[in-house]
């Protein structure tokens, strides 16, 4: 059974998950620099959305962060 989360719970969880991917990407060396730059920009945008409380921006950030994997 899938746990239902509110946007206010899901976005911080996704921020934490993607932040945890940074060391993995960093260990790949220079080849991952572009991906790391995009990931950090997405994390910055997600944090701004979370702090502002802009629900639409939070939803967009959640979907964006869900696209990152290792």
C-alpha positions as CSV (number, residue, x, y, z in Angstrom):
1,X,0.0,0.0,0.0
2,X,1.3,3.4,-1.0
3,X,1.5,6.1,1.7
4,X,-0.2,9.3,0.7
5,X,1.9,12.4,1.6
6,X,1.0,16.1,1.5
7,X,3.0,18.4,-0.7
8,X,4.4,19.9,2.4
9,X,5.8,16.5,3.4
10,X,6.7,15.2,0.0
11,X,8.8,18.1,-1.2
12,X,11.2,18.1,1.8
13,X,11.6,14.4,1.5
14,X,12.4,14.7,-2.2
15,X,14.9,17.5,-1.5
16,X,16.6,15.2,1.0
17,X,16.7,12.3,-1.5
18,X,18.2,14.4,-4.3
19,X,20.7,16.0,-1.9
20,X,21.8,12.5,-1.1
21,X,22.5,11.9,-4.7
22,X,25.1,14.6,-4.9
23,X,28.0,12.5,-3.5
24,X,27.2,9.8,-5.9
25,X,27.3,12.2,-8.9
26,X,30.5,13.9,-7.5
27,X,32.3,10.5,-7.3
28,X,31.8,10.2,-11.1
29,X,34.3,13.0,-11.7
30,X,34.1,15.8,-14.2
31,X,31.7,13.9,-16.5
32,X,28.9,14.6,-14.0
33,X,29.5,18.3,-13.7
34,X,26.6,19.4,-15.9
35,X,24.2,17.0,-14.1
36,X,25.4,18.3,-10.7
37,X,24.9,21.9,-11.8
38,X,21.4,21.1,-13.0
39,X,20.7,19.2,-9.8
40,X,21.9,22.0,-7.6
41,X,19.8,24.5,-9.5
42,X,16.7,22.3,-9.1
43,X,17.4,22.0,-5.4
44,X,17.8,25.8,-5.0
45,X,14.5,26.3,-6.9
46,X,12.7,23.7,-4.7
47,X,14.0,25.4,-1.5
48,X,12.8,28.8,-2.8
49,X,9.4,27.3,-3.6
50,X,9.1,25.6,-0.2
51,X,10.0,28.8,1.7
52,X,7.7,30.9,-0.4
53,X,4.7,28.6,0.1
54,X,3.9,28.9,-3.6
55,X,1.9,25.7,-4.2
56,X,2.3,25.7,-8.0
57,X,6.1,26.2,-7.7
58,X,6.3,23.5,-5.1
59,X,4.4,21.0,-7.3
60,X,6.7,21.9,-10.3
61,X,9.8,21.4,-8.1
62,X,8.5,18.1,-6.8
63,X,8.0,16.7,-10.3
64,X,11.4,18.1,-11.3
65,X,13.3,16.5,-8.4
66,X,11.5,13.2,-9.0
67,X,13.3,13.0,-12.3
68,X,16.7,12.6,-10.7
69,X,18.1,9.2,-10.1
70,X,21.5,7.5,-9.6
